[in-house]
Amino acid sequence: MIPAAFEYAAPESLDEAIALLEKNSDAKILAGGHSLLPLMKLRLASPELLVDLRRVPGLDAITENGGIIRIGGMVTHATIESSDLLAQKIPLLPTVASEIGDPQVRNRGTIGGSLAHADPAADLPAAALALDVQLVAQGPGGERVVEASAFFVDLLETALEPHEVLTEVRVPIPGAGSGSAYAKFPNPASHYAVVGVAARIDIEGGAVREARIAVTGAADVAYRSTAAEERLQGSNGDATAIAEAAGLAVDGQEMLDDLSASAVYRAHLVTVHAQRAMERAMERAVAATG
């Protein structure tokens, strides 16, 4: 289908972009466009104005500063996938980025656009939760920082305020003895996650000091399984502990029930993929201590 008529603006500064958003309450941000444009073609979204961020400087860099990796909101999935810095310091992100869509999607889609859209089947929200990232939003009132745990609110809903732009993702660099992994059951056509589980495990003295298990694709919103994390923390990460933690990964969530998978099957997939992700993360954490 053809989208409804709309106006288009390509501001050359962040302040100009925010002013355009503030002036038109029905404006939408255009980053990579892979989420918004299909909705417009189906007439499920009909914004009066698209504010294209591609000309805004400073949103497409990956830098390291003080133990934090800063990723601009307009950094593409392909850039994340191929980043040597991320591969060395935060390998979970390139791994997850490589699982997104196909090369065309990864070359156009952006980390900020994906996280701000909060599609329940997107891959990056699980990584954001597992890595405990901070999301930086800039709006008319200035800059504010939102923890990943408070950012994903509901189906296609985040903590971003009207007229705010997601400008940066701040990722703390894990310390020694940290391992991570992502296990995904993809939709064969779209490659969206029917279920995806990101795990980060930190070990110290032979025991699990901290575990972060995040699930996407299974419920209306990506979530951390605190029950699985609590079972794993303090254990030695053996097969029994991981299997029991995986059995808790559904964590009382109401599973989605749609054409891709029934709620019962999704719950099974969560258990299976949580176990796979935790096993790989534990292996890597042990290797990182050696």
N, C-alpha and C positions, 0 to 999 in steps of 0.2 A: 504494500500500500504506500501511498504518498502522504507524508506528514502534513499537518495543517500549516498554514502560512506562519512564518516567524521572522523576527528581526535578528540580525547577527552583529556582534561586536567583538573586536579583537584588541583589547586594551594592552598597553605596553608597560603598565606598572600595576603592582598589587593594589595600590590605593585607588587607581582608576577602576580596576575590576570590582572592588568592594563598593565603590560609589555607584556603579551601574547596578549591582545587585540590590543596594539599598534603595535606589530610585524606582526600581521595577520589582514589585513583590512577586510577580509571576516569572521572573527570570530564572534560568538554570545555568549551572556551570558546565562547560564542555571541556573535558580533559581528553581522554582517548576516544570517547564516544561509543564504546562497545556496549554499554548498558543503556544509555539514554536514547541513542538514535533508533534502536529497534523498538523501544517503547513508543517513540514518536511516530514511527512508520505504522504501528498498530493502532495509533490514536489513543493509546493508554496514557500518554502524556502529551500535552499541547502547550508548551511554554511560549510566551509571547516574545521572549528574547533569549538567545544563547550567548553566553559570555565565554569566549574561547580563551583559555589560559596559555596557549602555546607561545605567545610573544612576551609573556611576563618573565622577566629575568630572575634568576636565583632559585627557581623551583625544580631544576633538573640535575642537581649535583648530589654526589655521595661523598661525604667527608667524615673524618675521624677527629674527635676532639675530647680529651679528658675522659677516656674510657667509654665514650658514647659514639655510636655511628649515627650520623644525621643523613636522612634520605629525603630529598625534596619530593613534594607531592606529585610532581609531573615526571618523575623518574619512571621509565617504562619497565614492564616485567622482563623484557629482553635484556635491558641494562643490568637489572638485578641478577638475572640468571648468569650473566657473563662477567660479573664484577669479581676481580681477583681479591679485593679487599674483603668483600663479604664472604667469599669462599674460604678465606683464611680465618676471619674473626667470627662470623655468624653464618655458618654453612646452611643452617635451616632455611634461610631466606632464598638463596639460589635454588635449593632443592624444591621448595614450594613453588617458586616462580616458574620453574621448568615444567611443572604439572598443569599450568594454566593454559587452557584452550589449545591453540595451534600457533605456529610461528607468526602468522598475520596478527592474531590477537595479542601475542606477547610483544610485538613490535609497535603496537599502537596503544594498548591498554596501559594504564598508569597505576601505581600503588595508591596514590591519593584517591583517584576515581573509584577504584575497587573498594577500598575501605569505607569511603563516604557513602557508596551505594548500599553497602551492607546486605548484599544478596545472601540469603541463607545457604546457598550452595557454593559460594565463593571460597577459594582456598586460603587467601591471605588472612581473614579474621582468625583462623585457628593459629596461624603463626604469630600474629600480633599478641594473642592471649598467652601463648606458650612462652614468648620472649619478654613479656611484661613491658611492652613498648609504651611510649608516651606519644600522643598525637597533638600537634600544635595547630591551633586554629587562629586565624586572623580575621577580625571583623571591624565594624565601625567603632567598637569600644576598645580596640587594641588586641593584643595577643593573649591567649590563654592556653594552658596545657591540660589535656584530658588523659587520664590513665586508660589503658585499653580495657580494663575491667569495668569501667563506667561508660565506655564509648558506644558499645553495641547495645541498643535499647530494646528493639523489637524487629519484626519483619520489615526490612527496608527502612529502618529508622535508627538514627544515631543521635549522639548528644550534641551534634553540630547545631548551632543556633542559625536562624534565618540570616542571610547575608554574610555568613562566615565562609572562609575558604580554608580547606585543610592544606596547610603549606608545608608541613614537615612531619616525618616520623622519626622519633628518637629511640634508638635501640641500645640498651646497655650491653656491653661486651661481656659475655660470660667468663668466669674465672677458670682456673685449672680444675680438672676433674668434671667438666661439663660435657654432656653428649646430647644430641638431638636427632629427631627423625620425623618423617611424615609418611603416613600410610593412607592410601586413598583408594576408594572404589569409584571409578569415574563413570558418568553416563557415557555410553559408547558414541553417541552422536555429538553432544555438546562439550564433553570432557569436564562439565561441572561435576562437583563432588556430590555423589549420592550420599556418601559418607567420607569424611576425611578426618584423621586424628593426628595432631601434632603433639609430640612429647619432648620435653626437656628434662633431663635428670642430672643433678649435681651430686657427686659422691665425695665423701671425705672420711678418711680412716676406715675404708672398706664398707661404709654404710651410706644409704641414700640420705643426704642432708636436705635436699629439696626436690620435689617433683612437680612439674606443671603439665597437666594433660588437658588439651583443648580439642573440642569436637566441632566440626562444621558439617553442614549438609543434612544433619539428622533432625534438627528442630527449627523452629521459626527464627532462631537467632543462635549464633555460635556461643558456646559456653565452655567454661572450665569445669571438669569433673573433680570437685573437691573430695568426694568419697574415694575415688581412685587414688588421688594424690596422698590422702591421709593414710591409706593402706600401704602405700609404697614407702613413704617417708619413715626413716628409722630402720627399715629392713636392709638386708644385704643385697636386695634386688635379684634374688634367685627366682627360678622358674615358678615356684609356688606363689611367691609374693606377687609376681607380675600377673600370673593367671587370675589370682583373686582380685587384684586391682582392676584388671580388664573387665571382670564380671560386674564391677561397680560403676563402669564408665557411663552407662545410661543415666545414672544418678537421678532417677525420678523425673527426668525430662519427658515431655509429651512428644513422641516421635511424629514426624511428618508422614502422611499417608497419601501417596499420589501415584501417577502413572510410572514413575521411576522405581518405586519400591513401596511395599506396604509398611505400616508402622512396625509390625512384628519383625519383618525382614531387616528393616533399618536397625532395630535394636540389636539383632544378631550381628550385623555388619559393624556396628560400633564396638561390640565386644571383641570381634576378630581383629579389627584394625587397630584398636587400642593395644591389644597384646603385641601385635607386630611392631607398632611404633615404639612401645616401651622396651621391647627386646633389643631393637636396633640402637635406641638411645642409650640403653645400659651398656651395650657392647662398646659404644663409642666413648662413653664416660670412663669406662675402665681403661680403654686404650689411651685416653688423654692423661691419665695419671701415670702412665708408664713412660 
